[in-house]
Amino acid sequence: MIKKLMLALAALVASTGIAFAQVDVNKADAAALDGVKGVGPSMSKMILDERAKGEFKDWADFQDRIKGVKGKKAMKLSEAGLTVNGKPMEAAAAKPAKDKTAAKTDKKAAPAEQKAAM
């Protein structure tokens, strides 16, 4: 009984490790790509078709060539384990969201600066 419990626990730990495995878009087959959360059969086909034209150089190249994969979507795919040339997408590479507070502050500061210049 204890042996079965330990075996089940070991299998659970092993499957958890597999779930978070890195999948490189330049090396993976369709099944591996489909295993990444957010990548379905149509996207994996698109990735394989584009890869046949030439390997992806980096995340920017991947985003340019794969329709529907931009900033947030690319970051989610990277967090799910997708990599380009073995590298996950860096947070700085994603387009930063515009800070509305900073924009308002800049607009308020501009008139004050103009008055000071007079």
N, C-alpha and C positions, 0 to 999 in steps of 0.2 A: 504494500500500500504506500509506504513512504517512497519507494523507488519510483512509482508511477507519479506521485505528487512532485518529486524532484525533477523528473523528466518533463512533466507538463510545465513547470516553472522555467526550466531551461529553454524549452521551446518558445515560451512567451517572451523571454528576454531576447532570444535570437531573432524572433520575428519583429520585435520592436526595433532592433538595430537595422534590419533590412528595410523597414519602412522609411527610415531617414537617410538611406543611402544616396550618395551624390550621383546624378545622371548627367553625363556630358553630352551636349547636343551634337558634338562632332564625332562621337563614338557609339552612341546608343542606337539600338534597333527600335522598331515601332513599339514592341511590347514594353521595353524599358521606358520609352517616352510616355506611353499611355499610363504607366504606373505612377507618374508624377501628378500630384493633385493639381488640377487646372488644365492639364493637357489631355485632350480627347483624341479620338481617331482622326478627325479632320485636321487638327493642328499638328499631330505627329506626321501625317502625310505631307503637310505643307513644309514642315521642318526637313523631312527626308528629301523632298523635291528640291528645296533650295540648297541643301547640303550637297546634292549631286552636282550642282553648278560650281561648288567650291566651298571649302570649310568656312565656318564663321570665325572671324578674326577676334571679335570681342563682343561685349553686350550691346554696344552701339550698332555694330554691324547686324547682330541678331535682330534687334528692334527695327532696323531699317528694312530688313528683308522679310520679316514675318508679320503679315497683316494682323492687326488687332493686339499686338504686344507692344505696349508703350509703358511709360513710367510705373504706375501702380501695379499693372498686370505683370510686368517683368519682375518687379520686386517680389510679388507674391510667388511667382514661379521659382525664383531664386531661393526664397525661404522654404519652399516645398522640396528643394534639393536639386533643381536644375542648375547646371553650370555651363559656361562657355570656356573651352580650353582649360577645364579644371578649376575655374575661378567663379565664385558666386558674385552676384551683382553687388557693387558697393553702394551704400546708402547715398553717398555724394553723387553717384552717377545718375540717380533718379532725379527728375526735374523737381526742384523744391517748390512747395506750395507757396503762393503769394501770401505774404503776411499783411492782412488788411489793416491791422493796428499800425504797423510801420508806415504804410501808405498814408493813413490819416495824419500821423504825426508829421510826416514830410510836408504835406499840404499846409498844415498849420504853421510849420516853421518857415516856409517860403515867404509869406507876407511879412513876418517879423524881420527876416533877413533883409527884405527889400527896404523896409522902413529904416533899419539901421544903416544901410548903405547911403541913404539920402542925407 
